Amino acid sequence: MTETLASPSFFVSLRQRLRIWQTILNISIAERLVYRGDFMLGTLMRFLPIITQILLWTSVFAAINNKTIGGYGQQELIAYYLLTMVARAFSSMPGLASSIARSIRDGSVKKFLTQPVDWLEFLLFSRLAHKLVYYTVATLPFALVFWLCGDYFPPLPGWETWVAFILSLVMGFALGFFLEATIGMLGFWFLEISSLLFVYMLFSFFLSGHMFPLTFLDTVSLGIFSLGDLVRALPLQYLAYFPAAVYLGKIAGPELWQGLLIEFAWLVFFIIASRVAYHRGVRRYSAYGG
């Protein structure tokens, strides 16, 4: 008999699933705290490039007599870079795809095929635990940096912008996870995907807007479109550029909510893609490795 939302078995199953998720989350947080000294030091070291970026863009604008670049002035551009750091703190998934491919290659994925724990759910809550610990450690440094650099930021935006900004960050986390999980699942077909990951990371670093606003590419014409239009059609922009541009008011009105809907559509696409890749990969998996 088909299980319905109102059936008792559905709620039992849901309670069991919630307990599993809570257990995974608690264990993963405990694992992150075992090496908390190393984790904290690594987190704090990520703030050092801020000084380099501020000095770099100050020199660039001084050389062009403080003109705007791609619609951004000096203060806006430095604020943009700081905001992309926040966005990347949500969306970056270091080592996720490579760890998935390694689990397939060495055979450690077998334990998820014989236990009542979904592999993707386990990975998702492990990453969620990582982010929770990271945010706990990084909140104070982020607050200090934004306080020291407060002059670079425009006045605080309205509630609509805040809601859109937070939604873009949350969906950016999920999009970053399922995008990399989909790439990692290719390990069922290609045991070594390090070259593919290198290409992805290279494109992601530049085309997500982490290095510079994607509007800088609007001057490169591709016929009826610009290079900027092409890049913004990719899901990578939602990992860094889109949240920062939303906060700074560069994307507003109907364009803002259209962008959020497109981001949600990309998220649904990669959720489905990762699931399909996982299930089809398991069918051809030969249980090699340890």
C-alpha positions as YAML, in Angstrom:
chain: A
units: angstrom
residues:
- id: 1
  name: MET
  ca: [0.00, 0.00, 0.00]
- id: 2
  name: THR
  ca: [1.28, 3.44, -0.90]
- id: 3
  name: GLU
  ca: [2.40, 5.46, 2.11]
- id: 4
  name: THR
  ca: [0.54, 8.80, 2.41]
- id: 5
  name: LEU
  ca: [1.38, 11.96, 4.31]
- id: 6
  name: ALA
  ca: [-1.44, 11.25, 6.76]
- id: 7
  name: SER
  ca: [-0.53, 7.61, 7.45]
- id: 8
  name: PRO
  ca: [1.06, 6.63, 10.81]
- id: 9
  name: SER
  ca: [3.90, 4.85, 8.97]
- id: 10
  name: PHE
  ca: [4.85, 8.12, 7.29]
- id: 11
  name: PHE
  ca: [5.29, 9.91, 10.63]
- id: 12
  name: VAL
  ca: [7.24, 6.97, 12.10]
- id: 13
  name: SER
  ca: [9.52, 7.01, 9.07]
- id: 14
  name: LEU
  ca: [9.87, 10.79, 9.35]
- id: 15
  name: ARG
  ca: [10.81, 10.59, 13.05]
- id: 16
  name: GLN
  ca: [13.40, 7.93, 12.30]
- id: 17
  name: ARG
  ca: [14.83, 10.05, 9.51]
- id: 18
  name: LEU
  ca: [15.00, 13.12, 11.75]
- id: 19
  name: ARG
  ca: [16.84, 11.09, 14.41]
- id: 20
  name: ILE
  ca: [19.32, 9.89, 11.79]
- id: 21
  name: TRP
  ca: [19.91, 13.45, 10.58]
- id: 22
  name: GLN
  ca: [20.42, 14.69, 14.15]
- id: 23
  name: THR
  ca: [22.87, 11.87, 14.87]
- id: 24
  name: ILE
  ca: [24.87, 12.58, 11.71]
- id: 25
  name: LEU
  ca: [24.96, 16.28, 12.55]
- id: 26
  name: ASN
  ca: [26.09, 15.70, 16.15]
- id: 27
  name: ILE
  ca: [28.82, 13.24, 15.15]
- id: 28
  name: SER
  ca: [30.07, 15.52, 12.38]
- id: 29
  name: ILE
  ca: [30.25, 18.53, 14.71]
- id: 30
  name: ALA
  ca: [32.19, 16.45, 17.24]
- id: 31
  name: GLU
  ca: [34.64, 15.40, 14.51]
- id: 32
  name: ARG
  ca: [35.23, 19.02, 13.51]
- id: 33
  name: LEU
  ca: [35.93, 19.98, 17.13]
- id: 34
  name: VAL
  ca: [38.57, 17.27, 17.64]
- id: 35
  name: TYR
  ca: [41.12, 19.35, 15.72]
- id: 36
  name: ARG
  ca: [39.60, 22.68, 16.65]
- id: 37
  name: GLY
  ca: [42.98, 24.43, 17.01]
- id: 38
  name: ASP
  ca: [44.00, 23.60, 13.46]
- id: 39
  name: PHE
  ca: [40.50, 24.40, 12.21]
- id: 40
  name: MET
  ca: [40.46, 27.82, 13.91]
- id: 41
  name: LEU
  ca: [43.93, 28.72, 12.63]
- id: 42
  name: GLY
  ca: [43.01, 27.73, 9.09]
- id: 43
  name: THR
  ca: [39.81, 29.76, 9.31]
- id: 44
  name: LEU
  ca: [41.57, 32.88, 10.58]
- id: 45
  name: MET
  ca: [44.30, 32.63, 7.93]
- id: 46
  name: ARG
  ca: [41.64, 32.97, 5.23]
- id: 47
  name: PHE
  ca: [41.13, 36.59, 6.26]
- id: 48
  name: LEU
  ca: [44.69, 37.63, 5.38]
- id: 49
  name: PRO
  ca: [44.01, 38.13, 1.61]
- id: 50
  name: ILE
  ca: [41.58, 40.94, 2.53]
- id: 51
  name: ILE
  ca: [44.48, 43.34, 3.07]
- id: 52
  name: THR
  ca: [45.99, 42.38, -0.28]
- id: 53
  name: GLN
  ca: [42.70, 42.95, -2.11]
- id: 54
  name: ILE
  ca: [42.12, 46.35, -0.50]
- id: 55
  name: LEU
  ca: [45.63, 47.49, -1.41]
- id: 56
  name: LEU
  ca: [45.29, 46.09, -4.94]
- id: 57
  name: TRP
  ca: [42.03, 47.83, -5.80]
- id: 58
  name: THR
  ca: [43.12, 51.06, -4.10]
- id: 59
  name: SER
  ca: [46.16, 51.11, -6.41]
- id: 60
  name: VAL
  ca: [44.04, 50.26, -9.47]
- id: 61
  name: PHE
  ca: [41.59, 53.10, -8.86]
- id: 62
  name: ALA
  ca: [44.42, 55.51, -8.11]
- id: 63
  name: ALA
  ca: [45.94, 54.66, -11.50]
- id: 64
  name: ILE
  ca: [42.67, 55.42, -13.34]
- id: 65
  name: ASN
  ca: [41.93, 58.59, -11.34]
- id: 66
  name: ASN
  ca: [39.15, 56.95, -9.30]
- id: 67
  name: LYS
  ca: [36.85, 56.29, -12.27]
- id: 68
  name: THR
  ca: [34.29, 53.51, -12.04]
- id: 69
  name: ILE
  ca: [34.97, 50.05, -13.43]
- id: 70
  name: GLY
  ca: [32.01, 48.04, -14.67]
- id: 71
  name: GLY
  ca: [29.64, 50.27, -12.69]
- id: 72
  name: TYR
  ca: [31.61, 49.89, -9.45]
- id: 73
  name: GLY
  ca: [33.50, 52.63, -7.63]
- id: 74
  name: GLN
  ca: [36.45, 51.94, -5.37]
- id: 75
  name: GLN
  ca: [34.45, 51.64, -2.15]
- id: 76
  name: GLU
  ca: [31.75, 49.52, -3.79]
- id: 77
  name: LEU
  ca: [34.31, 47.16, -5.26]
- id: 78
  name: ILE
  ca: [36.03, 46.57, -1.93]
- id: 79
  name: ALA
  ca: [32.62, 46.04, -0.31]
- id: 80
  name: TYR
  ca: [31.79, 43.64, -3.14]
- id: 81
  name: TYR
  ca: [34.93, 41.60, -2.46]
- id: 82
  name: LEU
  ca: [34.13, 41.36, 1.26]
- id: 83
  name: LEU
  ca: [30.58, 40.22, 0.47]
- id: 84
  name: THR
  ca: [31.83, 37.54, -1.93]
- id: 85
  name: MET
  ca: [33.89, 36.20, 0.97]
- id: 86
  name: VAL
  ca: [30.65, 35.76, 2.91]
- id: 87
  name: ALA
  ca: [28.96, 34.14, -0.08]
- id: 88
  name: ARG
  ca: [31.87, 31.75, -0.67]
- id: 89
  name: ALA
  ca: [31.85, 30.85, 3.02]
- id: 90
  name: PHE
  ca: [28.38, 29.44, 2.37]
- id: 91
  name: SER
  ca: [28.78, 27.93, -1.11]
- id: 92
  name: SER
  ca: [32.34, 26.57, -1.17]
- id: 93
  name: MET
  ca: [32.65, 22.81, -0.56]
- id: 94
  name: PRO
  ca: [36.39, 22.14, -0.40]
- id: 95
  name: GLY
  ca: [37.24, 18.52, -1.01]
- id: 96
  name: LEU
  ca: [33.65, 17.30, -1.41]
- id: 97
  name: ALA
  ca: [33.79, 16.03, -5.00]
- id: 98
  name: SER
  ca: [37.26, 14.55, -4.57]
- id: 99
  name: SER
  ca: [36.24, 12.72, -1.36]
- id: 100
  name: ILE
  ca: [33.19, 11.25, -3.13]
- id: 101
  name: ALA
  ca: [35.32, 10.01, -6.02]
- id: 102
  name: ARG
  ca: [37.91, 8.63, -3.59]
- id: 103
  name: SER
  ca: [35.22, 6.72, -1.65]
- id: 104
  name: ILE
  ca: [34.07, 5.15, -4.89]
- id: 105
  name: ARG
  ca: [37.61, 4.31, -5.94]
- id: 106
  name: ASP
  ca: [38.77, 2.77, -2.65]
- id: 107
  name: GLY
  ca: [35.49, 0.99, -1.98]
- id: 108
  name: SER
  ca: [34.58, 2.76, 1.27]
- id: 109
  name: VAL
  ca: [31.23, 3.72, -0.28]
- id: 110
  name: LYS
  ca: [30.13, 0.11, 0.29]
- id: 111
  name: LYS
  ca: [29.18, 0.83, 3.90]
- id: 112
  name: PHE
  ca: [26.46, 3.23, 2.70]
- id: 113
  name: LEU
  ca: [25.09, 0.57, 0.39]
- id: 114
  name: THR
  ca: [24.60, -1.91, 3.24]
- id: 115
  name: GLN
  ca: [23.42, 0.44, 6.01]
- id: 116
  name: PRO
  ca: [20.14, 2.37, 6.32]
- id: 117
  name: VAL
  ca: [21.90, 5.71, 5.83]
- id: 118
  name: ASP
  ca: [21.58, 7.64, 2.60]
- id: 119
  name: TRP
  ca: [25.03, 8.67, 1.35]
- id: 120
  name: LEU
  ca: [23.98, 12.06, 0.00]
- id: 121
  name: GLU
  ca: [22.12, 12.90, 3.20]
- id: 122
  name: PHE
  ca: [25.16, 11.87, 5.25]
- id: 123
  name: LEU
  ca: [27.43, 14.10, 3.14]
- id: 124
  name: LEU
  ca: [24.96, 17.00, 3.29]
- id: 125
  name: PHE
  ca: [24.69, 16.99, 7.09]
- id: 126
  name: SER
  ca: [28.45, 16.51, 7.43]
- id: 127
  name: ARG
  ca: [28.94, 19.68, 5.37]
- id: 128
  name: LEU
  ca: [26.26, 21.45, 7.37]
- id: 129
  name: ALA
  ca: [28.15, 20.60, 10.55]
- id: 130
  name: HIS
  ca: [31.36, 21.92, 9.00]
- id: 131
  name: LYS
  ca: [29.66, 25.19, 8.11]
- id: 132
  name: LEU
  ca: [28.13, 25.58, 11.59]
- id: 133
  name: VAL
  ca: [31.54, 25.20, 13.22]
- id: 134
  name: TYR
  ca: [33.10, 27.48, 10.61]
- id: 135
  name: TYR
  ca: [30.50, 30.21, 11.18]
- id: 136
  name: THR
  ca: [30.96, 29.95, 14.94]
- id: 137
  name: VAL
  ca: [34.70, 30.49, 14.57]
- id: 138
  name: ALA
  ca: [34.50, 33.08, 11.78]
- id: 139
  name: THR
  ca: [31.63, 35.26, 13.07]
- id: 140
  name: LEU
  ca: [33.84, 37.42, 15.26]
- id: 141
  name: PRO
  ca: [36.57, 37.95, 12.61]
- id: 142
  name: PHE
  ca: [33.90, 38.73, 10.00]
- id: 143
  name: ALA
  ca: [32.23, 41.22, 12.36]
- id: 144
  name: LEU
  ca: [35.59, 42.88, 13.09]
- id: 145
  name: VAL
  ca: [36.51, 43.12, 9.40]
- id: 146
  name: PHE
  ca: [33.13, 44.56, 8.42]
- id: 147
  name: TRP
  ca: [33.31, 47.04, 11.30]
- id: 148
  name: LEU
  ca: [36.79, 48.20, 10.27]
- id: 149
  name: CYS
  ca: [35.71, 48.41, 6.62]
- id: 150
  name: GLY
  ca: [32.33, 49.95, 7.38]
- id: 151
  name: ASP
  ca: [33.13, 53.10, 5.40]
- id: 152
  name: TYR
  ca: [33.26, 51.06, 2.19]
- id: 153
  name: PHE
  ca: [29.65, 49.91, 2.51]
- id: 154
  name: PRO
  ca: [26.51, 51.81, 1.50]
- id: 155
  name: PRO
  ca: [23.74, 52.37, 4.08]
- id: 156
  name: LEU
  ca: [22.03, 49.21, 5.28]
- id: 157
  name: PRO
  ca: [19.50, 47.92, 2.71]
- id: 158
  name: GLY
  ca: [15.79, 47.47, 3.30]
- id: 159
  name: TRP
  ca: [14.11, 44.31, 4.55]
- id: 160
  name: GLU
  ca: [13.32, 43.10, 1.03]
- id: 161
  name: THR
  ca: [16.99, 43.15, 0.10]
- id: 162
  name: TRP
  ca: [17.92, 41.45, 3.37]
- id: 163
  name: VAL
  ca: [15.43, 38.63, 2.74]
- id: 164
  name: ALA
  ca: [16.70, 38.15, -0.82]
- id: 165
  name: PHE
  ca: [20.32, 38.25, 0.36]
- id: 166
  name: ILE
  ca: [19.75, 35.57, 3.03]
- id: 167
  name: LEU
  ca: [17.77, 33.41, 0.60]
- id: 168
  name: SER
  ca: [20.58, 33.66, -1.95]
- id: 169
  name: LEU
  ca: [23.13, 32.58, 0.69]
- id: 170
  name: VAL
  ca: [21.09, 29.59, 1.88]
- id: 171
  name: MET
  ca: [20.36, 28.42, -1.65]
- id: 172
  name: GLY
  ca: [24.00, 29.09, -2.53]
- id: 173
  name: PHE
  ca: [25.04, 26.60, 0.16]
- id: 174
  name: ALA
  ca: [22.67, 23.93, -1.18]
- id: 175
  name: LEU
  ca: [23.57, 24.67, -4.81]
- id: 176
  name: GLY
  ca: [27.29, 24.47, -4.08]
- id: 177
  name: PHE
  ca: [26.81, 21.13, -2.32]
- id: 178
  name: PHE
  ca: [24.68, 19.39, -4.94]
- id: 179
  name: LEU
  ca: [26.71, 20.78, -7.84]
- id: 180
  name: GLU
  ca: [29.94, 19.33, -6.41]
- id: 181
  name: ALA
  ca: [28.17, 16.14, -5.37]
- id: 182
  name: THR
  ca: [27.05, 15.65, -8.97]
- id: 183
  name: ILE
  ca: [30.63, 16.08, -10.18]
- id: 184
  name: GLY
  ca: [31.88, 13.67, -7.53]
- id: 185
  name: MET
  ca: [29.37, 11.00, -8.58]
- id: 186
  name: LEU
  ca: [31.08, 10.89, -11.97]
- id: 187
  name: GLY
  ca: [33.62, 8.78, -10.11]
- id: 188
  name: PHE
  ca: [31.31, 5.81, -10.76]
- id: 189
  name: TRP
  ca: [32.18, 6.18, -14.45]
- id: 190
  name: PHE
  ca: [35.66, 7.74, -14.27]
- id: 191
  name: LEU
  ca: [37.75, 6.53, -11.35]
- id: 192
  name: GLU
  ca: [40.10, 9.51, -11.61]
- id: 193
  name: ILE
  ca: [38.40, 12.91, -11.89]
- id: 194
  name: SER
  ca: [41.19, 15.13, -10.56]
- id: 195
  name: SER
  ca: [41.72, 16.80, -13.95]
- id: 196
  name: LEU
  ca: [37.99, 17.50, -14.26]
- id: 197
  name: LEU
  ca: [37.95, 18.94, -10.73]
- id: 198
  name: PHE
  ca: [40.91, 21.18, -11.53]
- id: 199
  name: VAL
  ca: [39.09, 22.58, -14.57]
- id: 200
  name: TYR
  ca: [35.89, 23.06, -12.54]
- id: 201
  name: MET
  ca: [37.69, 24.84, -9.69]
- id: 202
  name: LEU
  ca: [39.50, 27.10, -12.15]
- id: 203
  name: PHE
  ca: [36.28, 28.10, -13.90]
- id: 204
  name: SER
  ca: [34.41, 28.39, -10.61]
- id: 205
  name: PHE
  ca: [37.00, 30.73, -9.13]
- id: 206
  name: PHE
  ca: [36.77, 33.18, -12.01]
- id: 207
  name: LEU
  ca: [33.23, 32.73, -13.35]
- id: 208
  name: SER
  ca: [31.50, 32.77, -9.96]
- id: 209
  name: GLY
  ca: [32.50, 36.41, -9.55]
- id: 210
  name: HIS
  ca: [34.88, 35.75, -6.68]
- id: 211
  name: MET
  ca: [37.76, 37.56, -8.39]
- id: 212
  name: PHE
  ca: [35.78, 40.46, -9.90]
- id: 213
  name: PRO
  ca: [32.14, 41.44, -10.60]
- id: 214
  name: LEU
  ca: [30.79, 39.68, -13.67]
- id: 215
  name: THR
  ca: [29.67, 43.02, -15.12]
- id: 216
  name: PHE
  ca: [33.35, 43.57, -15.99]
- id: 217
  name: LEU
  ca: [32.80, 41.04, -18.79]
- id: 218
  name: ASP
  ca: [29.95, 43.01, -20.39]
- id: 219
  name: THR
  ca: [32.46, 44.91, -22.54]
- id: 220
  name: VAL
  ca: [33.44, 41.69, -24.35]
- id: 221
  name: SER
  ca: [30.98, 41.28, -27.22]
- id: 222
  name: LEU
  ca: [29.86, 37.90, -28.55]
- id: 223
  name: GLY
  ca: [27.53, 39.17, -31.25]
- id: 224
  name: ILE
  ca: [24.08, 39.90, -29.84]
- id: 225
  name: PHE
  ca: [25.27, 38.87, -26.37]
- id: 226
  name: SER
  ca: [28.20, 39.85, -24.21]
- id: 227
  name: LEU
  ca: [30.56, 37.50, -22.39]
- id: 228
  name: GLY
  ca: [28.98, 38.76, -19.17]
- id: 229
  name: ASP
  ca: [25.51, 37.65, -20.33]
- id: 230
  name: LEU
  ca: [26.87, 34.19, -21.13]
- id: 231
  name: VAL
  ca: [28.63, 33.80, -17.78]
- id: 232
  name: ARG
  ca: [25.59, 35.01, -15.83]
- id: 233
  name: ALA
  ca: [23.52, 32.31, -17.53]
- id: 234
  name: LEU
  ca: [25.62, 29.71, -15.68]
- id: 235
  name: PRO
  ca: [24.82, 28.53, -12.14]
- id: 236
  name: LEU
  ca: [28.29, 29.58, -10.94]
- id: 237
  name: GLN
  ca: [27.25, 33.21, -10.49]
- id: 238
  name: TYR
  ca: [25.04, 32.21, -7.55]
- id: 239
  name: LEU
  ca: [28.08, 31.01, -5.60]
- id: 240
  name: ALA
  ca: [29.54, 34.50, -5.14]
- id: 241
  name: TYR
  ca: [28.47, 37.27, -7.54]
- id: 242
  name: PHE
  ca: [24.70, 37.16, -7.11]
- id: 243
  name: PRO
  ca: [24.48, 37.50, -3.29]
- id: 244
  name: ALA
  ca: [27.04, 40.33, -3.26]
- id: 245
  name: ALA
  ca: [25.28, 42.19, -6.09]
- id: 246
  name: VAL
  ca: [21.93, 41.77, -4.32]
- id: 247
  name: TYR
  ca: [23.22, 43.30, -1.09]
- id: 248
  name: LEU
  ca: [24.80, 46.25, -2.93]
- id: 249
  name: GLY
  ca: [21.57, 46.94, -4.82]
- id: 250
  name: LYS
  ca: [23.04, 46.10, -8.22]
- id: 251
  name: ILE
  ca: [20.22, 43.60, -8.74]
- id: 252
  name: ALA
  ca: [16.81, 44.82, -7.63]
- id: 253
  name: GLY
  ca: [13.12, 44.79, -8.48]
- id: 254
  name: PRO
  ca: [11.74, 42.13, -10.83]
- id: 255
  name: GLU
  ca: [15.29, 41.16, -11.85]
- id: 256
  name: LEU
  ca: [16.04, 40.27, -8.22]
- id: 257
  name: TRP
  ca: [13.13, 37.86, -7.76]
- id: 258
  name: GLN
  ca: [13.64, 36.43, -11.23]
- id: 259
  name: GLY
  ca: [17.25, 35.72, -10.28]
- id: 260
  name: LEU
  ca: [16.15, 33.94, -7.08]
- id: 261
  name: LEU
  ca: [13.71, 31.78, -9.06]
- id: 262
  name: ILE
  ca: [16.44, 30.85, -11.53]
- id: 263
  name: GLU
  ca: [18.78, 30.01, -8.64]
- id: 264
  name: PHE
  ca: [16.07, 27.77, -7.16]
- id: 265
  name: ALA
  ca: [15.59, 26.10, -10.55]
- id: 266
  name: TRP
  ca: [19.33, 25.38, -10.77]
- id: 267
  name: LEU
  ca: [19.21, 23.96, -7.24]
- id: 268
  name: VAL
  ca: [16.37, 21.59, -8.11]
- id: 269
  name: PHE
  ca: [18.22, 20.57, -11.27]
- id: 270
  name: PHE
  ca: [21.39, 19.59, -9.40]
- id: 271
  name: ILE
  ca: [19.46, 17.83, -6.62]
- id: 272
  name: ILE
  ca: [17.88, 15.64, -9.27]
- id: 273
  name: ALA
  ca: [21.15, 15.28, -11.21]
- id: 274
  name: SER
  ca: [23.07, 14.15, -8.12]
- id: 275
  name: ARG
  ca: [20.35, 11.64, -7.22]
- id: 276
  name: VAL
  ca: [20.18, 10.23, -10.74]
- id: 277
  name: ALA
  ca: [23.98, 9.99, -10.96]
- id: 278
  name: TYR
  ca: [24.11, 8.24, -7.58]
- id: 279
  name: HIS
  ca: [21.45, 5.65, -8.32]
- id: 280
  name: ARG
  ca: [22.70, 4.90, -11.83]
- id: 281
  name: GLY
  ca: [26.26, 4.78, -10.56]
- id: 282
  name: VAL
  ca: [25.36, 2.24, -7.87]
- id: 283
  name: ARG
  ca: [23.83, -0.03, -10.53]
- id: 284
  name: ARG
  ca: [27.14, -0.27, -12.36]
- id: 285
  name: TYR
  ca: [29.32, -0.25, -9.23]
- id: 286
  name: SER
  ca: [31.53, -3.35, -9.02]
- id: 287
  name: ALA
  ca: [32.36, -3.08, -5.26]
- id: 288
  name: TYR
  ca: [36.07, -2.84, -5.91]
- id: 289
  name: GLY
  ca: [38.55, -1.33, -3.52]
- id: 290
  name: GLY
  ca: [38.98, -1.89, 0.21]
...
